Amino acid sequence: MCGQVIAPMSEDNHLIERKTASQEILKGHFLHAFRDTVQLPDGKLTSREYVVHPGAVMVIPMLDDGSLVMERQFRYPVGQVMIEFPAGKLDPGEDVLTCAKRELLEETGYSARQWARAGLLHPVISYSTEFIEVWFARGLQLHTRKLDEGEFLEVFTATTADLLNWCREGKVTDSKTLIGALWLQNVLSGSWELSWSP
């Protein structure tokens, strides 16, 4: 609400749910799901089901001419080929920037001379612990792709105008890529600054 003052986190006890019990309901190769019993702020008990996720990175790779390196990939749960920025999940104990560099090279064949961390997003806060760190990459150099076994994707380039039009037209519906487009638009306009490093 306009003008509403947001209370500090330390004053959020009237909103916080507290776990009283936890049950593992699925442990697969990728997904790890739980059903917890939680106490609501009013004292009543209810259950929450959620997926534990190791976290991921997304890279916004920018070529020297200003175009973007993007991907098309079939996503089985939604049954569609999606337009996305390169992304991938963290390996256990892996540094986030190391993951970003690895995923960019594996999926697109590009390495980058400069990197800048943009921010963090939580794509599905209602049922997953997943977080995605957003990174920009520039000074790209093309090498050889090293896709994971069973991974099939198409790499292509697009202009920022193309991407923004696809977002507006509903051709891009992937949440992380939509957030990436928001970051890109604000960085290019000078509204949001990045700190670049090798």
N, C-alpha and C positions, 0 to 999 in steps of 0.2 A: 504494500500500500504506500502511496506517495507520502513522503514525510515521516514514515514510521521509523523509529529508532530500533536497530537490531541489537539485542542484548549480547554481551560477551558470552563466550562458550561456558564460562564458569557459572553463569546464571541460567543455564538451560535445563536444570533439573526437572522443570515442569513438562519437558518434552522427551526426556531420555528414557528409553526402554532398557531394562537390565536382564541379562541372561540368568536363568535359574537352572536350566538343564539343556543338554545338547545330545542329539542323536545323528550319527552318520547314516545317510540314506543311499548314497551312491559314491563309489570310488572307481572311476574309470581311468582310461589312459590320459584323458584331458580334463574331464569334469570331476569335481569333488563337491558333493552336495550334502547339506545338513538341514535338519529340522530342529530348531531351538525352541524351548519354552521361555517366554520373556514376561517380565512383570511390567505392565504399563504404568505410566505416571499416576493413574488413579488407583493403582494397587491390584487391578484385575490381571489375570493371566491369559495369554494367547500364544499362538505359535507363529514362527517365522521360518520360511524355507528359503535357502539361498545357496549360491554356488561360490566356492572359494576359487579365486583365479590368481595366477602368479604375477599378473601385471604385463604390460606390453608397451611398445613404442610405436609411434607413427612418424614418418619422415616426410617433409615437404621439400622435395628436391627441385632446385631451380637452376636451369641451364644458363649459360652466359648471355644468351639472347632473350632471357626473360621467360621462356616457356617452362612448363612444368613436366616432370617425369611422373606418369601415372600408370595405373594398372587396370585391367579388366579381369575379373576372376569369378568363377561360378561359386556361389555360396549355397551349399546344400540345404541348410535349414529354411531359407526363404525361396529356394528353387529358382534363383535368378543369377544372371551375370551382372556383377556390380562394378561400378567405376569407383576406384579407391586410390588413396595415396598408399605407398608402400608401408607395411606394418608387420609386426610380429611379436610373439610373446617372449618374455624374459626366460632364459634358462636359469636353473637354481643358482643363486649367488652371483649372477651376472650383473655387471655394471650397466646402467641404463644407456650411456653413450656407446659403450662397446656393443650392446645389442642393436642400437640404431645403425651403427656402421656395418655390422654383420648382416642385418636384414636388407639394407640398401644394396649391398654388394650381391648377396645371394639372389634377391628377387629381380633386380634391374640390371646388374652388372656394373653399376656405377660406384665409384668411391668419391669422396668430397674432400676438398682442401680446408673448408671452413664449416663449422657447426655452431648453431645457436639454439639453446633451449627456449622454447616458447612458454609452455605451461603444462598443466595437468588437467585431465578430464576423467570423470567417472561416467561411463556410457550407460550403465544399467543399474542405478543406485537402488532400485526396489528389490532386486534379487541376485546381485552379484557384488563381490568385493573388487571386481576388476577396475584397474586404473590404467590410463594410457598417457604416457608422456609424449608431448608434441615437440618435435625438433625440426629445425630448418637446416638444409644443407645446400652449399653453393661451391663453385669452383669444381664442377663435376668432371670426372675422367672416366671414360668407358673402358671396362675390362670384360671378363667373361662371366656370365651368370652362373650361379651354382644353386639351382633350385633344390629344395628338399625332395626326397623320393615321394612320389604321389602328388606333387604340387604342380599345377598347370595354370599359368597365367600369361596374359598378353601385356607387354609393356608398350606404351605409346606416349607421345608428347601432346600437350594442349596448352593453349594460352590461358591466362587468368580470366579473360573475358569468356572463353568457352566454359571454363569451370563454373563461373558464377551464373551463366545462363543455364547450365545443366542443373545447378542447385535450384534455381528459380522455377524451372520447368518440371521439377520432380524426377529428372533422370539420375540425379545423385541423391540417394536417400540414406547412405551409410553415415551414421552419426559422427564418427571420427573425421570423415572427410568433410562433412558440413562444418565441423568445428575448425578444421584446417583451413577451409575457405574463409571463415570469419577472421582467423588470425592473418591469413595472407592479405586479405583486403585491408585490414588495419595497419599491417606493417608497410605495405606499398603506399598507403596514403600518408604515412608518417605519424599516424595517431599512436601506434604502439611501437616501441623500440626493442631491438634485439641486441644482445651482446655476443659478438662473434669471436670464436677462438679456433685454433687448429684442431 
